[in-house]
Amino acid sequence: MSDLSMFDLSGRNAIVTGGAMGIGLGFARALAKAGANVAIVDVNEALGSRNAEALEAFGVKSLFVFCDVSSKKQVQTMVNQVQSHFGRLDIGVNNAGFGILGNSEELEESRWRAVLDVNLTGAFLCAQAQAQHMIRQSPCEGKIINTASMYGLFAGGNCAYNASKAGLIHLTRSLASEWGQFNINVNCISPGWVMTPGMSATPPEVRARMREVTPMGHLQRPEDLCGAIVFLASRASNFVTGHNLVVDGGHSINTWLQPLHRSVPPRVSQVEEDDAAREEIRILNALRASASGT
């Protein structure tokens, strides 16, 4: 007889920042399916509210809270609101973040600061506010999970994004070393290229190259991160802390001097990759149309 109770999140209460769409929404759905009550936190109020309400179909409680995570005042208000609504806070998923394009020699300081303010400072502010509540509550414990990136491990893309994610990985280790005394686990997840609505606009030849250098042979979908988030949020990871769980289909384990070859088709087809982003794009378009009165 199977027993998966160590992964059960029934009665646990979670915050997911950047949870209105993409990776964050995937995290929110995974936690709700595992039994957790989930607060979606985002700056997109229309989409966040809609998706928070949809989580209740899994038999859990949910709410949406607007918050700019780069504002300490807004973060503290947000965490207080979630804790007051649910009664306690067990899981903090700090996923809000964004990336930019452009060469480093032309990168404006304001854009550099904007990325670091959300991706790194914002994650710290959220983790700090979450830990303060976890330390005060009884029993004193909690799980804090930050969303980093494979680009926190090697160079690629924009330097501001890379630096923010590398910093977040080490911030995770630092906080884990400090907060273990309170039975608070702090870990992070580093995804690879994920099929979010933004990724769906990537030129076909670029996506083809991404598949070529990924051993698992397909681009990542938000659902491919579900197991990782539930594991780190559950009792199954009670002795795991300060860890960076890389979920990138194997991209970061090789230097790619030789092209990869496949003996069998990958588990996920190109059509299924597109399906991962298509529904969110449909909802976004419907919301835009509704807002414009068309």
C-alpha positions as CSV (number, residue, x, y, z in Angstrom):
1,M,0.0,0.0,0.0
2,S,1.5,3.3,-1.1
3,D,1.9,6.2,1.4
4,L,2.7,9.6,0.0
5,S,1.6,11.5,3.1
6,M,5.0,13.2,3.5
7,F,4.2,15.2,0.3
8,D,0.7,16.2,1.5
9,L,0.2,19.9,2.0
10,S,-3.3,19.8,3.3
11,G,-4.0,22.7,5.8
12,R,-0.7,24.4,4.9
13,N,-0.7,28.1,3.9
14,A,1.4,29.5,1.1
15,I,2.4,32.7,-0.6
16,V,3.5,32.7,-4.3
17,T,4.8,36.0,-5.6
18,G,4.7,36.5,-9.3
19,G,1.9,34.0,-9.2
20,A,-0.5,35.4,-11.8
21,M,1.0,33.6,-14.7
22,G,3.9,31.5,-16.0
23,I,6.1,29.7,-13.5
24,G,4.5,31.3,-10.5
25,L,1.0,30.2,-11.6
26,G,2.4,26.7,-12.1
27,F,3.8,26.7,-8.6
28,A,0.4,28.0,-7.2
29,R,-1.5,25.3,-8.9
30,A,0.9,22.5,-7.8
31,L,0.7,23.6,-4.2
32,A,-3.1,23.8,-4.3
33,K,-3.3,20.4,-5.9
34,A,-1.2,19.1,-3.0
35,G,-3.7,20.6,-0.5
36,A,-2.2,24.0,0.4
37,N,-4.2,27.2,0.7
38,V,-2.5,29.7,-1.7
39,A,-2.2,33.4,-1.9
40,I,-1.3,34.6,-5.3
41,V,0.8,37.8,-5.1
42,D,1.4,39.9,-8.3
43,V,1.2,43.4,-9.8
44,N,-1.3,42.1,-12.5
45,E,-4.5,42.4,-10.5
46,A,-6.9,41.2,-13.2
47,L,-5.1,38.0,-14.1
48,G,-4.0,37.3,-10.5
49,S,-7.5,37.6,-9.1
50,R,-8.9,35.4,-11.8
51,N,-6.3,32.7,-11.3
52,A,-6.5,32.9,-7.5
53,E,-10.3,32.3,-7.7
54,A,-9.7,29.3,-10.0
55,L,-7.5,27.6,-7.4
56,E,-10.6,27.0,-5.2
57,A,-11.6,24.3,-7.7
58,F,-9.0,22.2,-6.0
59,G,-10.9,22.4,-2.7
60,V,-8.5,24.9,-1.0
61,K,-8.8,28.5,0.1
62,S,-7.2,31.2,-2.0
63,L,-6.8,35.0,-2.3
64,F,-5.1,37.6,-4.4
65,V,-2.9,40.3,-3.0
66,F,-1.4,43.2,-5.1
67,C,2.2,43.8,-4.2
68,D,5.3,45.3,-5.8
69,V,8.0,43.2,-4.1
70,S,10.6,45.9,-4.5
71,S,8.7,48.0,-1.9
72,K,9.4,46.9,1.7
73,K,6.2,48.6,2.9
74,Q,4.1,46.8,0.4
75,V,5.8,43.5,1.1
76,Q,5.2,43.8,4.9
77,T,1.6,44.7,4.3
78,M,1.1,41.8,1.9
79,V,2.6,39.2,4.3
80,N,0.6,40.6,7.2
81,Q,-2.6,40.3,5.1
82,V,-1.9,36.7,4.0
83,Q,-1.1,35.7,7.6
84,S,-4.2,37.4,8.9
85,H,-6.4,35.8,6.3
86,F,-5.1,32.2,6.7
87,G,-4.1,32.3,10.4
88,R,-0.5,31.3,9.9
89,L,2.1,31.1,7.1
90,D,3.9,27.8,6.3
91,I,5.3,28.3,2.8
92,G,6.8,31.3,1.1
93,V,7.6,31.0,-2.6
94,N,9.5,34.1,-3.9
95,N,9.1,33.8,-7.6
96,A,8.5,37.4,-8.8
97,G,11.2,38.5,-11.3
98,F,11.8,39.5,-14.8
99,G,14.6,39.8,-17.4
100,I,15.7,42.3,-20.0
101,L,17.6,42.2,-23.2
102,G,20.6,44.3,-24.3
103,N,24.3,44.4,-24.3
104,S,26.1,45.2,-21.0
105,E,28.1,48.1,-22.5
106,E,24.9,49.8,-23.3
107,L,22.9,48.9,-20.2
108,E,21.5,51.9,-18.4
109,E,21.9,52.0,-14.6
110,S,18.2,52.4,-14.1
111,R,17.4,49.1,-15.9
112,W,20.2,47.4,-14.0
113,R,18.7,48.6,-10.7
114,A,15.2,47.7,-11.7
115,V,16.2,44.0,-12.3
116,L,18.1,43.8,-9.1
117,D,15.4,45.5,-7.1
118,V,12.8,42.9,-8.0
119,N,14.8,39.7,-8.6
120,L,17.2,40.0,-5.6
121,T,16.1,42.7,-3.2
122,G,12.5,41.8,-3.7
123,A,13.2,38.2,-2.9
124,F,15.1,39.2,0.2
125,L,12.3,41.5,1.5
126,C,9.7,38.8,1.0
127,A,11.8,36.1,2.6
128,Q,12.6,38.4,5.6
129,A,8.9,39.3,6.1
130,Q,7.9,35.6,5.8
131,A,10.6,34.5,8.2
132,Q,9.5,37.1,10.8
133,H,6.1,35.5,10.9
134,M,7.4,31.9,10.9
135,I,9.6,32.7,13.8
136,R,6.8,34.1,15.9
137,Q,4.2,31.4,15.2
138,S,3.8,28.1,17.0
139,P,5.1,25.7,16.1
140,C,8.1,27.7,14.9
141,E,8.9,26.5,11.4
142,G,8.4,27.1,7.7
143,K,9.6,26.5,4.1
144,I,10.9,29.4,2.0
145,I,11.6,28.7,-1.7
146,N,13.2,31.2,-4.1
147,T,13.1,31.0,-7.9
148,A,16.6,31.4,-9.3
149,S,17.7,30.3,-12.8
150,M,20.3,28.1,-14.6
151,Y,21.7,31.5,-15.5
152,G,22.7,32.0,-11.9
153,L,25.2,29.2,-12.6
154,F,26.7,30.2,-16.0
155,A,26.7,33.2,-18.3
156,G,24.1,33.7,-20.9
157,G,21.6,36.4,-21.7
158,N,21.7,39.7,-19.8
159,C,24.3,40.4,-17.1
160,A,21.8,42.1,-14.8
161,Y,19.5,39.0,-14.8
162,N,22.5,36.7,-14.4
163,A,23.9,38.6,-11.5
164,S,20.5,38.8,-9.7
165,K,20.0,35.1,-10.0
166,A,23.5,34.2,-8.9
167,G,23.1,36.5,-6.0
168,L,19.7,34.9,-5.1
169,I,21.3,31.4,-5.0
170,H,23.9,32.6,-2.5
171,L,21.3,34.6,-0.6
172,T,19.4,31.3,-0.3
173,R,22.4,29.6,1.3
174,S,23.1,32.5,3.6
175,L,19.5,32.6,4.9
176,A,19.4,28.8,5.3
177,S,22.5,28.9,7.5
178,E,20.9,31.6,9.7
179,W,17.3,30.4,9.9
180,G,17.8,26.7,10.4
181,Q,17.8,27.4,14.2
182,F,14.1,28.3,13.7
183,N,13.2,25.1,11.8
184,I,12.9,27.2,8.6
185,N,14.2,25.6,5.4
186,V,15.4,28.0,2.7
187,N,16.0,26.5,-0.8
188,C,15.8,27.6,-4.4
189,I,14.8,26.2,-7.7
190,S,16.8,27.0,-10.9
191,P,14.7,26.4,-14.0
192,G,15.9,26.3,-17.6
193,W,14.0,27.8,-20.5
194,V,10.3,27.6,-19.6
195,M,7.4,27.8,-22.0
196,T,5.7,30.9,-20.7
197,P,3.7,33.3,-22.9
198,G,6.9,35.3,-23.5
199,M,8.8,32.3,-24.6
200,S,6.2,31.4,-27.2
201,A,7.4,34.4,-29.3
202,T,10.9,33.0,-29.5
203,P,11.9,32.4,-33.2
204,P,11.6,28.8,-34.2
205,E,15.2,28.4,-35.0
206,V,16.2,29.6,-31.5
207,R,13.8,27.1,-29.9
208,A,15.2,24.4,-32.1
209,R,18.7,25.2,-30.9
210,M,17.4,25.1,-27.3
211,R,16.1,21.6,-27.8
212,E,19.4,20.5,-29.4
213,V,21.4,21.5,-26.3
214,T,18.9,20.0,-23.8
215,P,19.5,16.3,-23.1
216,M,15.8,15.7,-22.4
217,G,15.0,17.1,-25.9
218,H,12.2,19.6,-25.2
219,L,11.6,22.9,-23.7
220,Q,10.4,23.1,-20.1
221,R,6.8,23.7,-19.2
222,P,5.6,25.2,-15.9
223,E,4.2,21.8,-15.0
224,D,7.7,20.3,-15.2
225,L,8.5,22.2,-12.0
226,C,5.6,20.9,-10.0
227,G,7.4,18.0,-8.4
228,A,10.3,20.3,-7.3
229,I,8.0,22.8,-5.6
230,V,5.9,20.3,-3.8
231,F,9.0,18.4,-2.6
232,L,10.6,21.6,-1.2
233,A,7.3,22.8,0.4
234,S,6.5,19.5,2.0
235,R,7.8,17.4,5.0
236,A,9.7,15.3,2.5
237,S,12.4,18.0,2.4
238,N,12.6,18.6,6.1
239,F,16.4,17.9,6.2
240,V,17.1,19.8,2.9
241,T,18.2,23.4,3.2
242,G,20.5,25.8,1.4
243,H,20.0,23.7,-1.7
244,N,19.7,24.9,-5.3
245,L,17.5,22.4,-7.1
246,V,18.4,22.7,-10.8
247,V,15.5,21.7,-13.1
248,D,16.7,22.4,-16.6
249,G,16.4,19.1,-18.5
250,G,20.2,18.7,-18.2
251,H,21.2,21.8,-20.1
252,S,23.7,22.9,-17.5
253,I,25.6,19.6,-17.3
254,N,27.6,19.9,-20.5
255,T,29.6,22.4,-22.6
256,W,27.8,21.5,-25.8
257,L,30.9,21.2,-28.0
258,Q,29.1,18.4,-29.9
259,P,25.5,18.4,-31.0
260,L,23.2,16.1,-29.0
261,H,21.5,13.2,-30.7
262,R,18.3,11.4,-29.8
263,S,17.5,7.7,-30.0
264,V,13.8,8.1,-29.2
265,P,11.4,11.0,-29.4
266,P,11.3,13.3,-26.3
267,R,8.5,12.9,-23.9
268,V,7.1,16.3,-24.9
269,S,6.4,17.3,-28.5
270,Q,6.7,20.8,-29.9
271,V,2.9,21.0,-30.0
272,E,2.8,20.2,-26.3
273,E,5.4,22.9,-25.6
274,D,3.1,25.5,-27.3
275,D,0.1,24.2,-25.4
276,A,1.9,25.2,-22.1
277,A,1.7,28.8,-23.0
278,R,-1.4,28.9,-25.3
279,E,-4.1,29.0,-22.5
280,E,-2.4,31.8,-20.6
281,I,-2.1,33.8,-23.9
282,R,-5.8,33.2,-24.5
283,I,-6.7,34.5,-21.0
284,L,-4.5,37.5,-21.4
285,N,-6.1,38.4,-24.7
286,A,-9.6,38.0,-23.2
287,L,-8.7,40.3,-20.3
288,R,-7.2,42.9,-22.6
289,A,-10.4,42.8,-24.8
290,S,-12.6,43.1,-21.7
291,A,-10.6,46.1,-20.4
292,S,-10.9,47.9,-23.8
293,G,-14.6,47.2,-24.1
294,T,-14.3,45.2,-27.3
